[in-house]
Amino acid sequence: MLKYAITLLFSVSLLNAQNNVTNQTEVNVGDVFEIGKPESNKYKHIDFPRENFIIKRGGIANYRRAHGEEVVVTAVKELKDGTTQIKIKRNDGGRFFNSHTVVTADFKDAITSGELQAL
């Protein structure tokens, strides 16, 4: 009986430790990140506007220009499904593609895929 109690306590402590490790990625307003290179030609987790919307607003639709830009978090929102959605703007005060000032991103997925990198 003592073996079962020790095994139960050990398994509960492992589950608790695993839960603490996954929740350590926190983001706050004012954090600075760098936009990394996407895995494919388009960004999946940073919600840049489509090319036709950029062109309609007088911008230049070149996603490669976004690579290496420093961005600042302006808002953090926790959604009902547990994901963290952030709004980011350029650190130098410019516009993305000369047309949009703020874009949204899924924080956890963008960090794990390398689209956002911490500075």
DAZI-V892115 format. One record per residue. N is the residue number from 1. PHI is phi in radians with two decimals (NA if undefined). BURIAL is # if it has 9 or more other C-alpha atoms within 8 Angstrom, else .. D_FIRST is the distance of its C-alpha to the first C-alpha in Angstrom with 1 decimal. Layout:
[[N	PHI	BURIAL	D_FIRST] [N	PHI	BURIAL	D_FIRST]]
This chain:
[[1	NA	.	0.0] [2	-1.13	.	3.8] [3	-1.09	.	5.4] [4	-1.16	.	5.3] [5	-1.15	.	6.5] [6	-1.15	.	8.8] [7	-1.11	.	10.0] [8	-1.12	.	10.8] [9	-1.12	.	12.6] [10	-1.14	.	14.4] [11	-1.19	.	15.6] [12	-1.14	.	16.9] [13	-1.18	.	18.7] [14	-1.17	.	20.3] [15	-1.14	.	21.5] [16	-1.16	.	22.9] [17	-1.14	.	24.7] [18	-1.16	.	26.2] [19	-1.13	.	27.5] [20	-1.19	.	29.2] [21	-1.21	.	30.9] [22	-1.28	.	32.5] [23	-1.70	.	34.0] [24	-1.47	.	35.9] [25	-1.44	.	39.1] [26	-2.00	.	41.2] [27	-2.30	.	44.9] [28	-2.22	.	47.4] [29	-1.13	#	51.0] [30	1.76	.	53.2] [31	-1.20	.	51.0] [32	-1.88	#	53.2] [33	-2.28	#	52.4] [34	-2.08	#	54.4] [35	-1.38	#	54.9] [36	-1.63	#	53.9] [37	-1.48	.	55.1] [38	-1.30	#	53.6] [39	-1.20	.	52.1] [40	-2.03	.	54.9] [41	-1.29	.	58.3] [42	-2.01	.	57.1] [43	-1.42	#	54.6] [44	-1.65	.	51.7] [45	-1.83	#	49.8] [46	-1.75	#	52.8] [47	-1.50	#	54.9] [48	-1.24	.	58.3] [49	-1.20	.	61.0] [50	-1.21	.	62.5] [51	-1.05	.	65.7] [52	-1.15	.	68.0] [53	-1.26	.	66.9] [54	-1.15	#	67.5] [55	-1.16	#	70.9] [56	-1.08	.	71.9] [57	-1.58	.	71.2] [58	1.52	.	73.4] [59	-1.70	#	70.7] [60	-1.95	#	70.2] [61	-1.50	.	67.4] [62	-2.27	.	66.1] [63	-1.22	.	62.3] [64	-1.21	.	62.7] [65	-1.24	.	64.2] [66	-1.32	#	61.0] [67	-1.10	#	59.2] [68	1.61	#	59.0] [69	-1.30	#	59.8] [70	-1.51	#	58.0] [71	-2.22	#	56.7] [72	-2.08	#	55.5] [73	-1.36	#	53.0] [74	-1.83	#	54.8] [75	-2.69	#	52.2] [76	-2.20	#	48.5] [77	-2.37	.	47.2] [78	-1.60	.	43.7] [79	-1.49	.	44.0] [80	-1.14	.	41.9] [81	-1.43	.	40.3] [82	1.70	.	38.9] [83	-1.48	#	41.5] [84	-1.88	#	43.7] [85	-1.82	#	47.4] [86	-2.10	#	49.8] [87	-1.92	#	53.5] [88	-2.20	#	55.3] [89	-2.33	#	58.8] [90	-1.17	#	60.7] [91	-1.24	#	60.6] [92	-1.49	.	64.4] [93	1.52	.	65.2] [94	-1.36	.	66.6] [95	-1.93	#	65.8] [96	-1.25	#	63.8] [97	1.03	#	66.5] [98	1.04	#	69.1] [99	-2.43	#	68.1] [100	-2.14	#	64.6] [101	-1.53	#	63.5] [102	-2.26	#	59.8] [103	-2.26	#	57.3] [104	-1.81	#	53.7] [105	-2.66	#	50.8] [106	-1.52	#	47.1] [107	-1.07	#	45.7] [108	-1.10	#	42.4] [109	-1.20	.	44.0] [110	-1.18	#	47.1] [111	-1.21	#	45.3] [112	-1.19	.	43.1] [113	-1.47	#	46.2] [114	1.59	#	48.3] [115	-1.24	#	50.9] [116	-2.07	#	50.2] [117	-2.23	#	49.6] [118	-1.28	.	48.9] [119	-1.76	.	51.5]]
